[in-house]
């Protein structure tokens, strides 16, 4: 009992400092670019010592990885919320992609800069694991008779998520030149149409 509260406070302060550093870094990356964002600038912007920034993020790439992981966590939560909503599963799937597009639109500036700098790699490449709720939603659609009864939701979710990742990369490369939500839903509809086919493919 004597150590739980102090330990909890220390962990909370550590998390708050980490978030403060990350927020400062993201602000500077959007304003100045990734290459021009230095540890000195981050420390000044966060109103912290330079060593404190190093203690939390020993390498500059660690800042990118932390931003990507935080983003993945929020994306997983968002997908789970949409999956748990009411309505037919495939209608909810459309809502998931629309929400993901809105999420990306709000963070386009920092994602575009990190992508252009060649450091936006972890969690945003084909082969990255899809949000767990995406497979659950496809399983619901299968069980509701909206998709083929033999559909395996695990590879199906991976295909859909790889479609999302590829479309997101093209969107970032074009600097948002096309409506992301419309493109995502159009491609998802094509993929889902294949998932709903009654005939299995013949051979590889």
ChimeraX attribute file (.defattr): number of C-alpha atoms within 10 A of each C-alpha:
attribute: neighborCount
match mode: 1-to-1
recipient: residues
	/A:1	5
	/A:2	6
	/A:3	7
	/A:4	9
	/A:5	10
	/A:6	11
	/A:7	11
	/A:8	11
	/A:9	11
	/A:10	12
	/A:11	12
	/A:12	12
	/A:13	12
	/A:14	13
	/A:15	13
	/A:16	12
	/A:17	17
	/A:18	19
	/A:19	17
	/A:20	18
	/A:21	25
	/A:22	22
	/A:23	17
	/A:24	19
	/A:25	25
	/A:26	22
	/A:27	17
	/A:28	19
	/A:29	21
	/A:30	18
	/A:31	14
	/A:32	13
	/A:33	16
	/A:34	22
	/A:35	11
	/A:36	11
	/A:37	19
	/A:38	15
	/A:39	19
	/A:40	14
	/A:41	15
	/A:42	24
	/A:43	20
	/A:44	14
	/A:45	16
	/A:46	19
	/A:47	12
	/A:48	15
	/A:49	13
	/A:50	15
	/A:51	13
	/A:52	14
	/A:53	23
	/A:54	13
	/A:55	10
	/A:56	17
	/A:57	19
	/A:58	12
	/A:59	12
	/A:60	16
	/A:61	12
	/A:62	13
	/A:63	20
	/A:64	22
	/A:65	17
	/A:66	16
	/A:67	20
	/A:68	18
	/A:69	14
	/A:70	13
	/A:71	16
	/A:72	18
	/A:73	13
	/A:74	14
	/A:75	19
	/A:76	17
	/A:77	15
	/A:78	17
	/A:79	24
	/A:80	18
	/A:81	12
	/A:82	20
	/A:83	24
	/A:84	13
	/A:85	11
	/A:86	9
	/A:87	9
	/A:88	13
	/A:89	25
	/A:90	20
	/A:91	12
	/A:92	20
	/A:93	22
	/A:94	18
	/A:95	18
	/A:96	23
	/A:97	23
	/A:98	18
	/A:99	17
	/A:100	19
	/A:101	20
	/A:102	14
	/A:103	15
	/A:104	19
	/A:105	17
	/A:106	10
	/A:107	12
	/A:108	18
	/A:109	19
	/A:110	20
	/A:111	24
	/A:112	20
	/A:113	21
	/A:114	21
	/A:115	17
	/A:116	14
	/A:117	12
	/A:118	10
	/A:119	14
	/A:120	20
	/A:121	14
	/A:122	13
	/A:123	16
	/A:124	19
	/A:125	15
	/A:126	16
	/A:127	12
	/A:128	14
	/A:129	14
	/A:130	24
	/A:131	20
	/A:132	14
	/A:133	19
	/A:134	24
	/A:135	21
	/A:136	18
	/A:137	24
	/A:138	26
	/A:139	22
	/A:140	18
	/A:141	23
	/A:142	21
	/A:143	15
	/A:144	14
	/A:145	12
	/A:146	18
	/A:147	22
	/A:148	20
	/A:149	16
	/A:150	12
	/A:151	19
	/A:152	14
	/A:153	19
	/A:154	15
	/A:155	12
	/A:156	18
	/A:157	22
	/A:158	19
	/A:159	17
	/A:160	20
	/A:161	24
	/A:162	19
	/A:163	16
	/A:164	23
	/A:165	20
	/A:166	15
	/A:167	17
	/A:168	22
	/A:169	16
	/A:170	14
	/A:171	20
	/A:172	23
	/A:173	13
	/A:174	11
	/A:175	13
	/A:176	15
	/A:177	10
	/A:178	12
	/A:179	11
	/A:180	23
	/A:181	20
	/A:182	13
	/A:183	18
	/A:184	22
	/A:185	19
	/A:186	12
	/A:187	15
	/A:188	20
	/A:189	16
	/A:190	10
	/A:191	15
	/A:192	18
	/A:193	13
	/A:194	14
	/A:195	22
	/A:196	17
	/A:197	13
	/A:198	12
	/A:199	9
	/A:200	11
	/A:201	7
	/A:202	5
	/A:203	4
	/A:204	3
